[in-house]
Amino acid sequence: MTANAREPKPPQPLDQAAADAVNAVYHLYDPPLWLVTAAESPAAGSTRGGCIATFVARASIVRDRPRMLAGIARQHHTWRMIEASRRFALYLLPASALALVWRFGLASGKQVDKYADLPDTRTPLGNPWVDGPIAWLDCQVEQAMSTGDRSVYIAAVTGGGALANAAEPLTAGGLMALAPTDKRAELDRLYARDGGIDAAAIDAWRASHTG
Ligand SMILES: Cc1cc2nc3c(=O)[nH]c(=O)nc-3n(C[C@H](O)[C@H](O)[C@H](O)COP(=O)(O)O)c2cc1C
């Protein structure tokens, strides 16, 4: 560590070599994919949203006070739904539910209704229920923090369970291995597009949070 490492300077983007080195760390583990659903309100018929997320983690070790952490991009339709209702549901998916990844992870609910052909079934908290996952959690937001590109939510888990079709959860690495060429190209394109949007949002956030 250098002498000036403690100076409160705003962080700068990494150069290519450092970014590559950091990226290698992320390739050492393989996070599960979560389907995140939320609705404008718990009322049946209210607008529904949903997206795929890897930025999800268990956030409490207390058995009867479970919490989850989720980071959702502020540009997403699903983010708008969570902001409106302060609730969301989380689902783990089996490899056989790849179609749910394409449905919820490629397009935006701002452009298409991802539920157009699905019944309006809800969880006890009023979040959209989706058939096909291996497990579900109903979550109520307790705290939200904006990081510019995302809102990071700490949420109380109010219910959930593993479903009868228990299987290994689909992971980010598993998705890339299973994705046909056209879908893989689309995932790469969206990743690059969203990275550009997030970079600008992080820079704007840093500019407004540092002197
Ligand atoms: C493998 C994978 C992981 C993703 N992880 C996240 C994530 O952690 N947080 C997030 O906000 N979006 C994530 N996304 C992007 C959203 O799922 C995607 O942009 C979605 O189309 C947004 O839909 P919406 O605008 O209808 O909410 C991920 C997508 C994929 C395919």
The ligand as a Gaussian input file, in Angstrom:
#p B3LYP/6-31G(d) Opt

LIG

0 1
 C      -26.965000     -13.399000     -16.308000
 C      -27.614000     -12.070000     -16.048000
 C      -27.387000     -11.431000     -14.833000
 C      -27.987000     -10.192000     -14.574000
 N      -27.793000      -9.603000     -13.350000
 C      -28.426000      -8.447000     -13.058000
 C      -28.344000      -7.895000     -11.745000
 O      -27.730000      -8.443000     -10.827000
 N      -29.014000      -6.714000     -11.514000
 C      -29.733000      -6.083000     -12.485000
 O      -30.315000      -5.019000     -12.225000
 N      -29.845000      -6.595000     -13.749000
 C      -29.218000      -7.757000     -14.051000
 N      -29.338000      -8.317000     -15.300000
 C      -30.017000      -7.570000     -16.371000
 C      -31.553000      -7.668000     -16.388000
 O      -32.024000      -8.953000     -16.099000
 C      -32.055000      -7.270000     -17.789000
 O      -31.514000      -6.035000     -18.192000
 C      -33.572000      -7.228000     -17.883000
 O      -33.928000      -7.254000     -19.243000
 C      -34.192000      -5.997000     -17.235000
 O      -35.589000      -6.065000     -17.423000
 P      -36.631000      -4.958000     -16.952000
 O      -36.219000      -3.634000     -17.562000
 O      -37.933000      -5.448000     -17.490000
 O      -36.607000      -4.924000     -15.467000
 C      -28.788000      -9.570000     -15.562000
 C      -29.043000     -10.232000     -16.776000
 C      -28.467000     -11.469000     -17.007000
 C      -28.784000     -12.169000     -18.311000

